[in-house]
């Protein structure tokens, strides 16, 4: 197969990439005290050196007392953590890559560890809590730009805080941050985007990761129709999102009956903005199958990936587990060394190299 179109440059505002491959954000819990170390810088720069175009960092939490659900999740606030992240960005740039931090608040999502104050979610937050959280996102965005990152990503999916406001099942508020319609429930997310846009200015690239599925419910749906996709995304687009990251378990799976468009294709159709597709790229099994002991296959689905990319369904392609297993996955694909690619094994999810 001819993969040359995957290796064309991409530019949008502050973001210039050498190819269309993105390292997907993957929580690594390797930053004790919230401070990323030299090891973290080496982890990201190793992949930048092997031709990954854009590195999206693991989720980095904003300055709220219960924004994290594990003690070793990295912070994006405080002098030590921010200096650590600046070192990461510098290391990636030295290898010719681009990098964006993913800004995160886990919401009411316990993970076996308790923060110093109770977890907060839509139904427990006061209006003042909401305003303070929006401000914390904006402060983190200011630091991302100041520390030399190329863009930033807002985590708005997977059942975490922003997603909890979107979803009718977790947002039962009766004030202006709730509502019966999806459009009404976008208010918190749009306020976060607007505050970040004000903080970073018009030319800094804002990416937003969204999903239908939740970590605790793979079959969940935020939007059940194309019309609801529009209700969901148009306010976020108008608020200032530049690129949408459509997180799915299988990028090729049709989102609605009557069309073969996946979630990324619908995002592109509705917004006209650049879109990142993700979901078992280069793998034979999806996330649940792999962690149950399935194996990855580097050749699986490339024909379909190329077809959808060249059709214009999406602009960028995020790769997760294959880049955990094989940091040189993109470089090997570029040079046609597919037989040298190491297939993903579930045990690699616990490694950090």
N, C-alpha and C positions, 0 to 999 in steps of 0.2 A: 504494500500500500504506500501511497505518497502522503506523507504527513506534513508537507511543507507549509500548508496553510496554518497549522498550529504554531508555527515558528515565525509568524509575521509580527511586527511590532504593534503595540497598542498604546494610544495616548488619550487621556481624558483629564483636562485641567492640570492639576499638579502631578498627575500620575503618568509616568512613561515607563512602559515595560518592553523588554526585549522579545517576549513571546507571550503566548496566551495561557500559560500554565501558572496556576496559583497553588501554593501550599495551603490546604484547608486548616482552619484553627482547630487544635486538638489539645484539650486540657492535659497537662503533664504532671502537675503537683510536684514540681522540683525546685521550688523557690522558698526555702524555709524563711519564715518571718515576712514573706511577701516580697523578698528582694531577689531579683534574677542575678545569677552568678556568672562567672566566666564560662561555666559549662553551658549555660543557656545561650550565651553568645555564640559559642562554638556549634551548638546544635543547629541554630538558624543559619549561620554563615556557611556551614558545610553544605546545606542544600542550595544556598545562593551560588556557591562556587560550582555547583553541578547544574547550572542553567535554569533553575526555577525562576520564573519571571517576577512573581509577587509572593512574598511571605506574609500570610496573615497569622499573627501571633495567637497563641492560646488565649483564652479569656483572661483579661486583666481587670481587676475589680476597681470600681470607683470608691470614693471616700465616703462611705456610709457604714455604720457599725455592723450591719448584718448583710453586707453585699456579697460575702463569700460563704462557702459551705465546706471548706477544707483549709487547714492552717497553712498549707504550702502552696496555695494558689497565689500567683504574683499580684502585687498591688500596682495601680497606676496613680499613685499619690505618695507623698513623702519623699524627702531628698534622696535617701539611699535607694529606694526602688526606682525612682525616676532616673537617677544616674546609671543604675544598672541597665535600664531600658535604652538609655542613650548609647551605652556601650554596645548593646545588641544591634541597634540601628547602624552605628558606625561600622561594626564588623560586617554586616550584610552589604552595606554600600561599598566597602573595600573589595568585595567579591563580585561587584557588578549587579547586585540584586536590588529590589525595592521592597519596602516593608511597611506594614500598617498594623498598629495595635488593635486588638478587638476589645472594646470597652464593654464591661459586663456588670450586671447586678443579678444575682441568682434568684432574687425574690424569695418566695416561700418554698424552697426546694432543699429540704434536709438531705444530708449525705453521710450521716453517721457522726457528725461533729457539730457542736453547738457554738454559735458565735457568742460574743459577750452580751448581746441583747437579743431578744427574740427576733426570728425571721420576720420580714415584713412583706406583705403582699397587697393586692388591690383592696381587699376588704378590711385590712387592719391599718392602712395608712391614712393619716389625717391629710388635709389639704396642705398644711405646712410641711409634712413629711414629703409629699409629692414635689412641692416647690424646691425643697432642699435637695432632693434627689436629682431633679432636672439641673439644678445649679452645679451639683457634683459632676454630672456628665459633662457639662460645659467646661468646668475647670480641667478635667482630664483631657478634653479635646484641645484646649489651649496648650497644655503641656506636650501633647503629641506633635503639634505643629512646631512648638518652640524647640523640642528635642531633635528635630530633623527628620521625623518620619515623613513618608511620601503621601500618606493618606491615613484614614482611620476607618474602622468598622464598628458599627453599633450592633450588639447582639440583641436581636428582637425576636428570637425563635426558641424552640426546644423546651418550652414551658417555663422559661425564666421570667424575670419581672415584667419586662415590656410585653412579652407574649401573654402573660397572665392578665394584663389589661385588655388585650385584644379578644381573648377567648371568653365567650359567654359563660362557660362552665366555671371559670375562676374569677370573673368580674361580676359581682352582684351589687355594685355601688348604685345608689339612687341619686347621686349628684351628677355634675357635669363630666365626671371622669368615668361614668358608667353609661348605660343605655341599652335599649333593645336591639339597635342596629350596629353592625360592624363599623360603619362610618362614625357613629357616636363614640364607640370604644377605641377609636384610633387617637383620641385626644392626647392621652399621656405620651404615646409614641411620637406624635407630631410635635408636641412641646419640647421633647428631648431633641428632636432633629432641629427645630428652629433655634433653640438655645445654642446648640453646637454650631450651626451655620453662622450665627451672630459672632460666636467666639473665634472661629477660624477664618472668616471672610469668604468671599464668593468663589475664589479659585482653588481652595483646598478641597480635595476629593473626599466625599463622605460616602461610604459603603454601608448598606444595612442588610444584615442577615435575617431572613425570615423563614419560617417553616410552617407547614400544616401539622406535622407530627410533633409529639411531645416525648420527652425522655421516658415518661411513665405511660404513654399511650400512643403506640405507633399508628393507630387508625384514626386519630383525632383530625378534625378539619376546622380551621378558622373560617375558610371560605368554601361554601358548598356549591357555588355556581360561578360562572365567569362574571356575572354582575357583581357578586360579592368580592371577587378579586379586584374589581374596579373600585368598589367602596373602600377597600382596604388600602390599596396602593396609591390612588390619586392624591389623597390628603398628604401622604408621606412624600410623594414626588413634589408636590407644591411646597412642602415645608423645606425641601432642600436636599433630598437624597439624590446622589449622582449615579450610583451603581447599586443594583439589587443583587443579593446573593440568595438564590433559591435553594434552600437546603432540603434535599430529599434522600430517601434511602436508595432509590434507583432512578437515576437521571432520565432513563428512557421510558419510564412508566407514564402512560397517558393520565392526565389529571381529571378530565371530564369525558363523559361519553360523547361520541360524535366527532372526536378530534384526536389525533395522535400527539398533540402538543403536551409536553411535560410541564411541570410547574414553571421551569425557567422560560419555556416558550410563551406561556401565558403572561408571565411578568413582562417579557419583552413586548408582546403584542399590546398590552394594556398601557404601559408607561412610555414606550419608545426609548427608554434609557438602556444603557449597557447592562448586561446581566451576566452573573457568574453561575454556571451550572455545577452541581456537585451531587454525588451519590453513587458509590460503587464503581467509579471510573477505573477501568483496567482490572476489575475483579469479577470473578465468576459468581461469587455468592454475595449477598448483601450483608449489612452489619450484623444482623442477628445470626445468620448462618455461619459467618466467619468466626464469631466469638463462641459459637457452639462447636468449633473444631473444623469448619470448612477451610478450604485452601483458596488462595487467590490465583487468578490466571491473568498474566499480563496481556494476553491477546484478546481477552473476552471483550466484546462489545466495541472494538475500535472502529469497525465499519459503520456502526450505528452512530457512534460519537462524531465521526467525520461527516456523515450525512447530515446530521442535525446542525452541526457547527456551520457547515457550508451553506445550509439552507437559511441560516441567520437566526436560529432559535436562541442562541446565546453567543456571547463575545469572548468569555473567559471560561476556563475549565479548572475547577479545584480538585486536587488530588490529596487524599488523606492517608489512609493506611498504607498504600504502596510506598509513600515517601517516608513512613516510619520504618518500614522494612528495608527499603533501598533508597538512600539519599540521592543516588545517581540515576534514579528512574527516568527523569526528563532527559538527561544527557544521553542515556542509552537509547531512548526512543529517537532522539534527534539523529544519532549516528547509525540507527538501524540495528543496534545490538540487542534485539529483543530476547535472544536466547540467553543473554547474560543477566537479564533482569531476575531478581530474587522474588519469587512469589510470596505474598503476605502469609504469615503464620500468626495465629492469635497470640502467641507468647510475646511477639514483638510489641504488642500494645503496652507492655510493662517496661520496655527498654527506653533508654534515653541516650542516644549517641548521634 
